[in-house]
Amino acid sequence: MNAVTMPTGQHDLLHAEFARLHRISRESPFPPLQQRLEWLKRLESMLQQHRQEFVDAISRDFGHRSGVETRLAELFPSLQAIRYARRRLRRWMRPERRGVSMWFQPAGNSVMPQPLGVIGVLVPWNYPLFLALGPLVSALAAGNRVMVKMSEFTPETGALLQRLAERYLGPEVIAVANGDADLAQDFTRLPFDHLFFTGSTAVGRHVMRAAAENLTPVTLELGGKSPVIVARGADLRQAAEAIVAGKMLNAGQTCVAPDYVLVNDKDKEALLNELRGAARRAYPTLADNPDYSSIINERHCQRLLQWLEEARAAGAEVEQINPAAEDWRPKRKFPLTLVQACPDDALLLREEIFGPILPVLSYDKFDEALAYVNARPRPLALYLFDNDALRIEKTLRETISGGVAINDIALQVVQDDLPFGGVGPSGMGHCHAKEGFLAFSKLKPVFRQSRWAGTTLTRAPYGAGVERLLKWMLGR
């Protein structure tokens, strides 16, 4: 495979790569513990030895991506995931004993995690390293071979990962493909043993439809509109600083970024002031600020501007926080933009924003905020800023979302022992933690019969003995 795009026969080559990994997975269906640990060790070495190359490649793909953000939000959680899996893999692989009914004693039952075979991973552009390695770590820990399709929007990162992953892990373990949307569609039609997709809800529907042709099970990590609820009595400065940090990380191009804020009427102006202050403190300049990342490309930048213009034309109040009054357009350093009085039918309130635009809505009673969230598609994340234990418990019970963070933003994603996944339109299935290992394993039930089995009493020819036994078994 070519390092950036596959050549003219790319579709044939894609199928050949799949066939090769499929054959290897069938010839060696259960890689032992030491082999899997070695794969994870090599993956860790790859990241450690080429950290700066990944930072530079991702920045080139974005036009500018903060090196600190790449190390903090991509390298760090990837390395943590590898170390976490290596420490626990022996325990995860161990067959689990299960109970046996009295009618089948003294037999034995167990559940054995077995590799599925070949896993397909479709990677988005917003966190091209972490969102490739997260499922890759789980898939390798579970003993699978893996094909990875990188986004066409991050060709530099894709080329680097292809070159290094195949060097460190070898072509008998992994294949990395780089190419356009047509190649991605062809990728989804391969008969994988499991297909893992991270991206938009709209594209997720197409992925699931293609996978259904092969009855390929899917994990969909999608997005949606993740709400922030700020309750009365919350620390508004703390809330604003966390919201700004989560919203402006990667310029808002994060699936779990806050998508809109619900705040009590009485606190709205105070929170807006805190949001303005937090944004100015965090990013006093934008255009040449190395800490602030660019929008991935001009098309996405234009989309954000068009959505803002639509909301403004419908009566919304739009305020950009641009402390140095810079021309940010040439470098696509889109400022944090606060939107008030946004109509419900505006695209900003109907679609995932995926940029540093933040509608701020108000409510009178706390139950109204919960009702607003529950009236909309279930989000990937829900954020609550509150110190009232009863309201916190009420929110956890009465809302459904992929995950929750209380008094902070996005940190639920990088907890090693928590699964990550959506619900309904925000996704299905889980990755990370033990749940990631299980997602790429077949939990095979195993029944072991004893030499002293009593089940011979239930075999034909039937007679009075089995009738007496059935009376006992079924109850009189």
FENPE-V747595 format. One record per backbone hydrogen bond with DSSP energy under -0.5 kcal/mol. CO is the residue of the C=O (numbers start at 1). NH is the residue of the N-H. If there is no record, write none. Layout:
BEGIN
{{CO NH} {CO NH}}
END
This chain:
BEGIN
{{7 10} {9 13} {10 14} {11 15} {12 16} {13 17} {14 18} {15 19} {16 20} {17 21} {18 22} {19 23} {20 24} {21 25} {22 26} {23 27} {24 28} {26 29} {32 36} {33 37} {34 38} {35 39} {36 40} {37 41} {38 42} {39 43} {40 44} {41 45} {42 46} {43 47} {44 48} {45 49} {46 50} {48 51} {50 54} {51 55} {52 56} {53 57} {54 58} {55 59} {56 60} {57 61} {58 62} {59 63} {64 294} {66 70} {67 71} {68 72} {69 73} {70 74} {70 75} {71 76} {74 78} {75 79} {76 80} {77 81} {78 82} {79 83} {80 84} {81 85} {82 86} {83 87} {84 88} {85 89} {88 92} {89 93} {90 94} {91 94} {95 97} {96 111} {98 109} {101 104} {102 105} {104 107} {108 448} {109 98} {110 446} {111 96} {111 113} {112 444} {114 442} {117 145} {118 193} {118 194} {119 147} {120 196} {121 123} {121 149} {122 198} {125 128} {127 131} {129 132} {129 133} {130 134} {132 136} {133 137} {134 138} {135 139} {136 140} {137 141} {138 142} {139 144} {140 143} {145 119} {146 175} {147 121} {148 150} {148 177} {149 123} {150 179} {151 154} {154 158} {155 159} {156 160} {157 161} {158 162} {159 163} {160 164} {161 165} {162 166} {163 167} {164 168} {165 169} {165 170} {170 173} {170 174} {173 146} {175 148} {177 150} {178 6} {180 184} {181 185} {182 186} {183 187} {184 188} {185 189} {186 189} {187 190} {190 192} {194 120} {195 197} {195 219} {196 122} {197 221} {200 204} {201 205} {202 206} {203 207} {204 208} {205 209} {206 210} {207 211} {208 212} {209 213} {210 213} {211 214} {211 216} {212 215} {215 217} {217 195} {219 197} {219 221} {220 222} {220 428} {221 199} {223 380} {224 226} {225 227} {226 259} {226 260} {227 383} {228 230} {228 262} {229 231} {229 385} {230 264} {231 234} {234 236} {235 239} {236 240} {237 241} {238 242} {239 243} {240 244} {241 245} {242 246} {243 247} {244 248} {245 249} {248 251} {249 252} {250 253} {251 356} {252 254} {254 257} {259 359} {260 228} {261 263} {261 361} {262 230} {263 363} {264 267} {264 268} {265 268} {267 271} {268 272} {269 273} {270 274} {271 275} {272 276} {273 277} {274 278} {275 279} {276 280} {277 281} {278 282} {279 283} {286 289} {288 290} {289 292} {297 301} {298 302} {299 303} {300 304} {301 305} {302 306} {303 307} {304 308} {305 309} {306 310} {307 311} {308 312} {309 313} {310 314} {311 316} {312 315} {316 318} {317 340} {319 338} {320 322} {321 336} {322 325} {326 328} {328 331} {328 333} {329 332} {332 295} {332 334} {336 321} {337 358} {338 319} {339 360} {340 317} {343 346} {346 349} {346 350} {347 350} {347 351} {355 357} {356 337} {358 339} {359 261} {359 361} {361 263} {363 265} {365 368} {365 369} {366 369} {366 370} {367 371} {368 372} {369 373} {370 374} {371 375} {373 376} {379 402} {380 403} {381 227} {382 405} {383 229} {384 386} {384 407} {385 231} {387 389} {388 392} {389 393} {390 394} {391 395} {392 396} {393 397} {394 398} {395 399} {403 382} {405 384} {405 407} {410 413} {411 414} {412 415} {414 416} {415 418} {420 431} {423 426} {424 427} {426 222} {428 220} {431 420} {432 436} {433 436} {433 437} {434 438} {435 439} {436 440} {437 440} {438 441} {440 116} {441 443} {442 114} {442 444} {443 445} {444 112} {446 110} {447 449} {448 108} {450 453} {454 457} {455 458} {456 459} {463 467} {464 468} {465 469} {466 470} {467 471} {468 472} {469 473} {470 474} {471 475}}
END
